[in-house]
């Protein structure tokens, strides 16, 4: 139940409104069940109580007459018409009512002080004092009431206690309550809120009313927890509080200066458990803060919900003094926890004693509140403070001095051991001490202590091994980033991102596992606004970090955060297969078509026949007119004619030419034919052999878009596909704007008279081809399609770094053109994650050490593919291209040997007669009948 009343005491009748000295108006305590939000101040009609209001007590008037007051119960639903009508009624006058028995002590004498305490939960004394208390601190009013009661007995003064409830949801109400109390007179403003009430302090100072803040919140407990977590190098933790009030108090410390990233929860419920289990990154440490009973109950729930999984992961912080804070029987196996609890010194400070304190059933904030009120009451009595009246709208130009009060207060605090006064903050701060112990089911080890003055002091004999954080790293299977290691095993993956993740885990001290998206995609926005792939997993909390070749785009930055880039600009590139050479030893024969070769042979045969005929029938040939020519001239028989025609294709020529003019004319024409054919063959042979080593059919993205022979595609649901899609949309939009501009009748048409559309629809055509071909799901599919097309008529558009890696590892692939649309790769984390700064610092350190250069050289190395068969094309023509020439020579040699054998055999089989004759006989013989003449010289 949250309170928004003006001034109230707690008694058996409920909350009783304690009015000021003059009746101003009848106000109600507005009580809301189940919600903190409230923005309506309910007014009740005193005479004839309307529906929704219930009278429970009375209000004391200065003339000892009483007014009935009421409060409204509200469940958060809309008020009924009668209640709303009642609220709109004019403020009722004061009405005489029967006296209230509890408020009879309003009688005063000259030795009594009338103190108004305004507590939101803050207290104003109407010596007049006032108190201010946080709305969530339900027990605050009761603690203040107990303090007022004991202070009245100890100091023999009467205190009119006004309590102002400070609510963050409705600050104006608390300010109005404070101003109303000051209007009626106040002697002191006691502030027991967790964060301090700046408005109350300023207002009190403006009217010359002493302001004192008493720290009763869990601020020092939170400071001790923060120091302990930092000593363990914790960067994140889940803080579980026993009550909502403890959570609200802790927020003031966490907002002020904690460097540990935390999630704060009030209690452990089913939805809380699911939240903690799904939280990414998962908390490295868990802290439960509450009373001993609350700690035991919450830890038991945590065990039942399988949240207690690691040794020394849990820290239990007790806010009350109880030597047996935790039941060790709850710990099972080797599970251990760290317990932080107040020492007897903290108990003595709360009791306002030095030693030998009775700490049984001690609630430290309650005891501090009671003793604080008693101390301030004694100070007011010593200083003989008078009530200060005023208006918040018109504070006095020269407020009354409060110096004597603070001097008296510091004198009073001398007797309060370990209660420190801070002049800057106007605050009384207890100096507390906590003992920190590590326990399991059987043993206890002192970890250290924490004190307000000396902060954290660790036991040098205790060794604490910080728990390594555990992250789930999202990535995709893509060479060379992440791929399966040959042989498998525990560390089944290797690659650039694997090595980077290992390095980061060493620098940042965490363990990790790789998580791959179900669809294998990097991430693209769906039609319903959600994301798939890596980006979707990270945005939904299924992973903690993305370490992958993920490009930084503005669309992705809407749902995730990127850290400093780890990879240089890696754009889009094109890969195509090298055309395979047709290995043919007689490849030189393919320089000319078959019909050309047939024509050459036919020309040779016809020329040989024609030479034979011309030499045989020409009257001026050597064989028909031997007298005209020198002896032993060449006779062109049919055999000699063919030999002449054939040898004319050789550099040394066909030998002796025909003598007749007709024969020489034919030979001249034939020689011209031979020269032209040899030149043509030589030129075409050189060009033909060079074409194999010439440039690829396309050299850039523009050339690929203009041609229609080579198909191409890319991977779907990637930034590359999105790039072409966006560029195509941009072209469409530019065309629409240009068309509207040119067709606008108000524009000057002569400026836009062009024969062609000035913007090329290049990307529209590219996207159309990709969609017709069909984008592939993974890069491996695209590379396989390229390799399967041996003619080099399929291209794959993909990430430049991955294509470069594939080219360095395959002799059949080549990269076309230069990369374009370059963008960096970066690690991604969840939006607002504390890991962003931590990883960025680690990346910068690695860049400074030139780690990424060495890592890139490890995976992008051209020597990895070894020596390719076509690597040395520039050094000359290979034997495979001209091997047929050597084979033809060998065939000619073989034919010559066969011919020799035939000649020998033929010669041996032909009979011949040898006769020795004299010279005289030889002269008488016909030379045609002589096969061999042996001449014996005579000396």
Secondary structure, DSSP 4 states (H G I P E B T S, - for coil): -B---SSEEEETTEEEE---SS-----EEEEESS-S---------SSSPPTTEEEEEEEE-TTS-EEEEEEEEE-SSPPPHHHHHHHTSPPPPP--BPPPGGGGGG---TT--------SEEEEETTTEEEEEETT-TTHHHHHHHHHHHHHHHHT----EEEEEE-SS-HHHHHHHHHHHHHH-BSEEEE--SS--HHHHHHHHHHT-EEEEE--SSHHHHHHHHHHHHHTT--EEEEEESSHHHHHHHHHHHHHH--SEEEEEES--HHHHHHHHH-SSPPSEEEEEE-HHHHHHHHHHHHHTT---STT-EEEEESS--SS-S-GGG--TT--EEEEEE-HHHHHHHHT-SSS---TT--HHHHHHHHHHHHHHHHHHHHT---B--BTTB--SSPPP-HHHHHHHHHHHTTSTTEEEETTTTEEEE--EEEEEEE-SS-EEEEEEEETTTEEEE-TT----PPPEEEEEEE--BTTTBEEPTT--SS-EESHHHHHHHHHHHHHTEEEEEEE-TT-----B-TTS-B-HHHHHHHTTS-SEE-SS-B--TTGGGTEEEEEEEEEEEEEEEEEEPPPP---TTGGGGGS-HHHHHHHHHHHHHHHHHHHHHHHH-TTSTTT-GGGS-TTPPP--HHHHHHHHHHTTSTT-SSSPPSSHHHHHHHHHHHHHHHHHHHHHHHHHHHHHHHTTS--S--SHHHHHH-SSSEEE-BSSSHHHHHHHHHHHHHHHHHHHHHHHHH-TTS-GGGG--SS-SS--HHHHHHHHHHHH--BSSHHHHHHHHHH-TTS-EEEEEEHHHHHHHHHT-TTEEEEEEEEEEEEEEEEEETT-THHHHHHHHHHHHHHTTHHHHHHHHHS-GGGG---TTTTGGG---HHHHHHHHHHHHHHHHHHHHHHHHHHHHHHHS--------HHHHHHS-GGG-S--------
